[in-house]
Amino acid sequence: MVSRIPFTIKLNYNSKGYTQPVVAGMDSGSKKIGCAAVGNGKILYQSETEIRQDVSGKMQQRAMYRRTRRSRNTRYRPARFDNRRNSQREGRIPPSIRSKLESHFREKKFVESILPVTEWKVELASFDTHKITNPDVSGIGYQNGDQKGFYNLKAYVLSRDNHTCQHCKSKSKDPKLHCHHIIFRSQNGTDTPENLITLCSTCHQKLHEGKIKLFGNVSKTKHATDVGIIKSQIKKSEWNFKETFGYETKYKREQILELPKTHYNDGVAICCDFDQKVTTNPTIYFKKHVSKGDYQQTTGKRSEKKIPTGKLFGLRKFDLIRTEKGVGIVKGKRSTGYFVITDIFGNKIHDSVNVKRNCKRLKARTSTLIQMVAGLELTHSSPTCRAASSEEGVSCLWG
């Protein structure tokens, strides 16, 4: 057996060698990946994968621990700034982008492991980041940006705010002005002008002391930039595929296949030709990529975190278990033995399951959580899974 979900077996003897032509399609993205495979007018496979978004935060936390450790007068390792040539390596991409890129290749490898794919079609999106922030830009406006004529970004922000503190609206109270991030860099804030504001020293100090608060908008171009980098890296890889475009996918999905907007339906549309009809398949495989494990320092004199990250009652986080209250993944653990179980979408199945009795681990934690949803009305990209019901026509299987 190759896979339980989807159920796949491999013959232990040679066949005649005939296989049907299978076209696989992938809708690339920064948050989710849609994938499908079509053969002989039938949808053989369709999935939607949620990509990890926590890599950057974990890298920043690791750097914070490392720098703090170096400042202590202990026996720990010395600074190695001159030894780190990895950041200067040619062709290097950030760990967060690399994780998203490898998620695309992981899904490709999985599809090829269960189906004899003869052709790949991939939609590689392109975005005009300038037009996302300024929809009215055109022509020479791309060259005459807001920062034209200013020495740097700080000079532009100060001029834009009329050299006035934007909190107290006073010019004379404090002559020293600061260019402050509304959403902190530690919270994935960007250096764009929309995330910068002018503050005087007094208000700036009160802000960092928590006495005042500022509210800003999340960057509109982050995921568009990530998709652009993923697109260029996929093209540089050894993957042999035919590139398609978003307008083609939208036309085939709406006009020919008449399917609602979802990532997996986009994958089906990518596979099909302009005059091709396919038999729909109500079985969807939803996936979620998670880290291999939870790592925290729990031993040592200076340890402050006592949260158990290993096994508790023989179970780890994201283990698939069967209990009296239902089947789900371990989301929260308690030393009392009462755990929280959910599905892969985060929908709570039960918040206090006793795992000390009538509990069986069905599958150990892996970096890819998969859940099959059968008989679902295909209208939402992230459905709420419920128990099988003849009235609702929904059934959830786990892998």
FENHU-V744758 format. One record per pair of residues at least 24 apart in sequence whose ideal C-beta (glycine too) atoms are under 10 Angstrom apart, sorted by the first residue. I is the first residue (numbers start at 1). J is the second residue. Records with the same first field share a line. If there is no record, write none. Layout:
I: J / J
This chain:
2: 113 / 114
3: 110 / 113 / 114 / 370 / 399
4: 362 / 363 / 370 / 372 / 397 / 398 / 399
5: 285 / 287 / 363 / 370 / 371 / 372 / 397 / 398 / 399
6: 44 / 45 / 47 / 110 / 114 / 115 / 283 / 285 / 370 / 372 / 397 / 399
7: 114 / 372 / 397 / 399
8: 45 / 113 / 114 / 115
9: 114
10: 113 / 114
19: 115 / 116 / 117 / 118
20: 44 / 115 / 116 / 118
21: 116 / 117 / 118 / 119
22: 111 / 112 / 115 / 116 / 117 / 118 / 119 / 271
23: 117 / 118 / 119 / 120 / 121 / 242 / 270 / 271 / 272 / 273 / 276
24: 107 / 108 / 111 / 112 / 115 / 117 / 118 / 119 / 120 / 121 / 122 / 241 / 267 / 270 / 271
25: 111 / 119 / 120 / 121 / 122 / 123 / 241 / 242 / 244 / 249 / 266 / 267 / 268 / 269 / 270 / 271 / 272
26: 104 / 107 / 108 / 111 / 120 / 121 / 122 / 123 / 124 / 234 / 239 / 241 / 244 / 263 / 266 / 267 / 270 / 271
27: 121 / 122 / 123 / 124 / 125 / 244 / 246 / 249 / 262 / 263 / 264 / 265 / 266 / 267 / 268 / 269 / 270
28: 100 / 101 / 103 / 104 / 122 / 123 / 124 / 125 / 227 / 230 / 231 / 234
29: 100 / 103 / 104 / 123 / 125 / 223 / 226 / 227 / 230 / 263 / 266
30: 96 / 97 / 100 / 125 / 222 / 223 / 224 / 225 / 226 / 227 / 228 / 229 / 230
31: 100 / 223 / 226 / 227 / 263
32: 103 / 262 / 263 / 264 / 286 / 287 / 288 / 381 / 382
33: 100 / 103 / 104 / 106 / 107 / 108 / 263 / 264 / 267 / 287 / 289
34: 107 / 123 / 249 / 262 / 263 / 264 / 265 / 266 / 267 / 268 / 269 / 270 / 381
35: 104 / 107 / 108 / 110 / 111 / 122 / 263 / 264 / 266 / 267 / 268 / 270 / 271 / 285 / 287
36: 111 / 121 / 263 / 264 / 265 / 266 / 267 / 268 / 269 / 270 / 271 / 272 / 278 / 281 / 284
37: 111 / 112 / 114 / 115 / 116 / 117 / 120 / 267 / 268 / 271
38: 121 / 267 / 268 / 269 / 270 / 271 / 272 / 273 / 276 / 278 / 279 / 281
39: 115 / 116 / 117 / 118 / 271 / 278
40: 278 / 279
41: 272 / 276 / 277 / 278 / 279
42: 278 / 279 / 280 / 281
43: 264 / 265 / 267 / 268 / 271 / 272 / 278 / 279 / 280 / 281 / 282 / 283
44: 111 / 114 / 115 / 271 / 278 / 281
45: 110 / 111 / 114 / 115 / 117 / 264 / 267 / 268 / 271 / 281 / 283 / 284 / 285
46: 262 / 263 / 264 / 265 / 267 / 268 / 271 / 280 / 281 / 282 / 283 / 284 / 285 / 378
47: 107 / 110 / 111 / 263 / 264 / 267 / 283 / 284 / 285 / 286 / 287 / 370 / 372
48: 262 / 263 / 264 / 265 / 266 / 267 / 284 / 285 / 286 / 287 / 288 / 373 / 381 / 382
49: 103 / 104 / 106 / 107 / 110 / 263 / 264 / 285 / 286 / 287 / 288 / 289 / 368 / 370
50: 103 / 263 / 286 / 287 / 288 / 289 / 290 / 344 / 345 / 369 / 381 / 382
51: 96 / 99 / 100 / 101 / 102 / 103 / 104 / 107 / 226 / 230 / 287 / 288 / 289
52: 96 / 99 / 100 / 102 / 103 / 288 / 289 / 290 / 291 / 367
53: 96 / 99 / 100 / 188 / 223 / 289
54: 96 / 99 / 290 / 291
55: 94 / 95 / 96 / 97 / 98 / 99 / 100 / 291
56: 94 / 95 / 96 / 97 / 99 / 188
57: 96 / 186 / 187 / 188
58: 95 / 96 / 291 / 295
59: 94 / 95 / 96
60: 185 / 186 / 187 / 188
61: 186
62: 295
64: 186
65: 297
68: 302
69: 302
72: 302
74: 302
91: 233 / 236
93: 229 / 230 / 232 / 233
94: 226 / 229
96: 188 / 226
97: 225 / 226 / 229 / 230 / 233
98: 229 / 230 / 233
99: 289 / 291
100: 223 / 226 / 227 / 229 / 230 / 233 / 289
101: 226 / 229 / 230 / 231 / 232 / 233 / 234 / 237
102: 233 / 289
103: 230 / 287 / 289 / 367 / 368
104: 230 / 233 / 234 / 237 / 239
105: 233 / 234 / 237 / 239
106: 287 / 289 / 367 / 368
107: 267 / 287 / 289 / 368
108: 234 / 237 / 239 / 241
110: 285 / 287 / 368 / 370
119: 240 / 241 / 242 / 271
120: 239 / 240 / 241 / 242 / 243 / 270 / 271
121: 241 / 242 / 243 / 244 / 248 / 249 / 267 / 269 / 270 / 271 / 272 / 273
122: 231 / 234 / 235 / 239 / 241 / 242 / 243 / 244 / 267 / 270
123: 231 / 243 / 244 / 245 / 246 / 248 / 249 / 266 / 267 / 269 / 270
124: 227 / 228 / 230 / 231 / 232 / 234 / 235 / 241 / 243 / 244 / 245 / 246
125: 224 / 227 / 228 / 230 / 231 / 245 / 246 / 249
126: 224 / 227 / 228 / 231 / 245 / 246
127: 221 / 223 / 224 / 225 / 226 / 227 / 228 / 231
128: 221 / 224
129: 220 / 221 / 222 / 224 / 225 / 228
130: 221
132: 219 / 220 / 221 / 224 / 225
133: 192 / 193 / 194 / 219 / 220 / 221
145: 193
146: 193
147: 193
152: 179
153: 179 / 191 / 192 / 193 / 196
154: 178 / 179 / 196 / 198
155: 179
156: 193 / 196
157: 193 / 195 / 196 / 197 / 198
158: 196 / 198
159: 198
160: 193 / 196 / 197 / 198
161: 196 / 197 / 198 / 199
162: 198
163: 198
164: 198 / 199 / 200
165: 197 / 198 / 199 / 200 / 201 / 202 / 203 / 204
166: 197 / 198 / 199 / 200 / 203 / 214
167: 197 / 198 / 199 / 200 / 202 / 203 / 204 / 206 / 207 / 212 / 213 / 214
168: 199 / 200 / 202 / 203 / 206 / 212
170: 200 / 202 / 203
171: 200
172: 200
173: 200 / 201 / 202 / 203
174: 199 / 200 / 201 / 202 / 203 / 204
175: 200 / 201
176: 200 / 201 / 202 / 204
177: 201 / 203 / 204
178: 203 / 204 / 205 / 207
179: 204
180: 204 / 207 / 208 / 214
181: 214 / 216
182: 207 / 214 / 215 / 216 / 217
183: 214 / 215 / 216 / 217 / 218 / 219
184: 208 / 216
187: 218
188: 218 / 219 / 222
189: 216 / 218 / 219
190: 216 / 218 / 219 / 220 / 221 / 222 / 225
191: 219
192: 217 / 219 / 220 / 221 / 222
194: 218 / 219 / 220 / 221
195: 219
242: 270
244: 269 / 270 / 271
245: 270
246: 270
248: 274
252: 276
259: 378
260: 377 / 378 / 379 / 380 / 381
261: 379 / 381
262: 378 / 379 / 380 / 381 / 382 / 383
263: 381 / 382
264: 378 / 381
265: 378 / 381
266: 381
280: 378
281: 374 / 378
282: 373 / 374 / 375 / 376 / 377 / 378 / 393 / 394
283: 372 / 373 / 374 / 375 / 376 / 395 / 397
284: 371 / 372 / 373 / 374 / 375 / 376 / 378 / 381 / 383
285: 370 / 371 / 372 / 373 / 374 / 397 / 399
286: 343 / 344 / 345 / 369 / 370 / 371 / 372 / 373 / 376 / 381 / 382 / 383 / 385 / 396
287: 344 / 368 / 369 / 370 / 371 / 399
288: 318 / 329 / 343 / 344 / 345 / 346 / 367 / 368 / 369 / 370 / 371
289: 366 / 367 / 368 / 369
290: 317 / 318 / 329 / 344 / 365 / 366 / 367 / 368 / 369
291: 317 / 318 / 365 / 367
292: 365 / 366 / 367
293: 317 / 318 / 365 / 367
294: 318 / 365
307: 333
308: 333 / 334 / 335
309: 333
312: 337 / 339 / 355
313: 337 / 339 / 354 / 355 / 356 / 359
314: 355 / 356 / 359 / 361
315: 339 / 355 / 359 / 361 / 364 / 365
316: 361 / 364 / 365
317: 365
318: 342 / 344 / 363 / 364 / 365 / 366 / 367 / 369
319: 355 / 361 / 362 / 363 / 364 / 365 / 366
320: 344 / 360 / 361 / 362 / 363 / 364 / 365 / 366 / 369 / 370 / 371 / 398 / 399
321: 353 / 355 / 359 / 360 / 361 / 362 / 363 / 398
322: 358 / 359 / 360 / 361 / 362 / 398
323: 349 / 350 / 353 / 354 / 355 / 357 / 358 / 359 / 360
324: 350 / 353 / 354 / 355 / 357 / 358 / 359
325: 349 / 350 / 351 / 352 / 353 / 354 / 358 / 359
326: 350 / 353 / 387 / 396
327: 360 / 362 / 387 / 396 / 397 / 398
328: 353 / 371 / 385 / 396 / 398
329: 362 / 363 / 365 / 369 / 371 / 398
330: 355 / 361 / 365
342: 385
343: 369 / 371 / 373 / 383 / 384 / 385 / 386 / 396 / 398
344: 368 / 369 / 370 / 371 / 382 / 385 / 396 / 398
345: 371 / 373 / 382 / 383 / 384 / 385
346: 382 / 384
347: 382 / 383 / 384 / 385 / 386
349: 385 / 386 / 387
362: 398 / 399
363: 398 / 399
366: 399
368: 399
369: 398 / 399
370: 397 / 398 / 399
371: 396 / 397 / 398 / 399
372: 396 / 397 / 398 / 399
373: 397
